[in-house]
Amino acid sequence: MVSGWKEATFLGIGAMVGAGIFVLSGVAASKAGPAVIVCFFLAATLAMLLGSCYAELPHVILVLKELMNI
């Protein structure tokens, strides 16, 4: 696969966003102090719940599609 300017642009944007996440965790730690650990656990819990919703959505769509054909 040959990479063009679009792929290179999106790769650069992804690298900047990825590096920004590590920088922002340091900023959050300096502002929130020890409570940042609780914030990260809360964010991880919410991300897992959202991921399970996205994982379950295709199954629900498939079931509804089958029910509409009956």
C-alpha positions as a Markdown table, in Angstrom:
| # | Residue | x | y | z |
|---|---|---|---|---|
| 1 | Met | 0.0 | 0.0 | 0.0 |
| 2 | Val | 1.4 | 3.4 | -1.0 |
| 3 | Ser | 0.9 | 6.2 | 1.5 |
| 4 | Gly | 0.0 | 9.6 | 0.1 |
| 5 | Trp | -0.3 | 13.0 | 1.6 |
| 6 | Lys | -3.7 | 12.3 | 3.2 |
| 7 | Glu | -2.3 | 9.3 | 5.1 |
| 8 | Ala | 0.7 | 11.3 | 6.2 |
| 9 | Thr | -1.5 | 14.2 | 7.4 |
| 10 | Phe | -3.7 | 11.9 | 9.4 |
| 11 | Leu | -0.7 | 10.1 | 10.9 |
| 12 | Gly | 0.7 | 13.4 | 12.0 |
| 13 | Ile | -2.6 | 14.5 | 13.5 |
| 14 | Gly | -2.9 | 11.2 | 15.4 |
| 15 | Ala | 0.7 | 11.5 | 16.7 |
| 16 | Met | -0.1 | 15.1 | 18.0 |
| 17 | Val | -3.3 | 14.0 | 19.7 |
| 18 | Gly | -1.6 | 10.9 | 21.2 |
| 19 | Ala | 1.2 | 13.0 | 22.6 |
| 20 | Gly | -1.3 | 15.6 | 23.9 |
| 21 | Ile | -3.0 | 12.9 | 26.0 |
| 22 | Phe | 0.2 | 12.3 | 27.9 |
| 23 | Val | 0.8 | 16.0 | 28.4 |
| 24 | Leu | -2.8 | 16.5 | 29.7 |
| 25 | Ser | -2.4 | 13.8 | 32.2 |
| 26 | Gly | 0.5 | 15.7 | 33.8 |
| 27 | Val | -1.6 | 18.9 | 33.8 |
| 28 | Ala | -4.5 | 17.1 | 35.4 |
| 29 | Ala | -2.2 | 15.7 | 38.1 |
| 30 | Ser | -0.9 | 19.1 | 38.9 |
| 31 | Lys | -4.3 | 20.6 | 39.3 |
| 32 | Ala | -6.3 | 17.8 | 40.9 |
| 33 | Gly | -3.6 | 16.3 | 43.0 |
| 34 | Pro | -4.2 | 12.8 | 44.4 |
| 35 | Ala | -7.9 | 12.9 | 43.1 |
| 36 | Val | -6.6 | 12.5 | 39.6 |
| 37 | Ile | -6.4 | 8.7 | 40.2 |
| 38 | Val | -10.1 | 8.6 | 41.0 |
| 39 | Cys | -10.8 | 10.7 | 37.9 |
| 40 | Phe | -8.8 | 8.2 | 35.7 |
| 41 | Phe | -10.7 | 5.2 | 37.2 |
| 42 | Leu | -14.0 | 7.0 | 36.6 |
| 43 | Ala | -13.0 | 7.8 | 33.0 |
| 44 | Ala | -11.9 | 4.2 | 32.4 |
| 45 | Thr | -15.1 | 2.8 | 33.8 |
| 46 | Leu | -17.2 | 5.1 | 31.6 |
| 47 | Ala | -15.1 | 4.2 | 28.5 |
| 48 | Met | -15.6 | 0.4 | 29.2 |
| 49 | Leu | -19.4 | 1.0 | 29.5 |
| 50 | Leu | -19.5 | 2.9 | 26.3 |
| 51 | Gly | -17.4 | 0.2 | 24.6 |
| 52 | Ser | -19.8 | -2.4 | 25.7 |
| 53 | Cys | -22.7 | -0.4 | 24.3 |
| 54 | Tyr | -20.9 | -0.1 | 21.0 |
| 55 | Ala | -20.2 | -3.8 | 21.0 |
| 56 | Glu | -23.8 | -4.7 | 21.7 |
| 57 | Leu | -25.3 | -2.4 | 19.1 |
| 58 | Pro | -24.7 | -4.6 | 16.0 |
| 59 | His | -26.4 | -7.5 | 17.8 |
| 60 | Val | -29.5 | -5.4 | 18.6 |
| 61 | Ile | -29.6 | -4.2 | 15.1 |
| 62 | Leu | -29.4 | -7.7 | 13.7 |
| 63 | Val | -32.2 | -8.9 | 16.1 |
| 64 | Leu | -34.5 | -6.0 | 15.1 |
| 65 | Lys | -33.8 | -6.7 | 11.4 |
| 66 | Glu | -34.8 | -10.3 | 11.8 |
| 67 | Leu | -38.0 | -9.3 | 13.7 |
| 68 | Met | -39.0 | -6.9 | 11.0 |
| 69 | Asn | -38.8 | -9.7 | 8.3 |
| 70 | Ile | -41.3 | -11.9 | 10.3 |
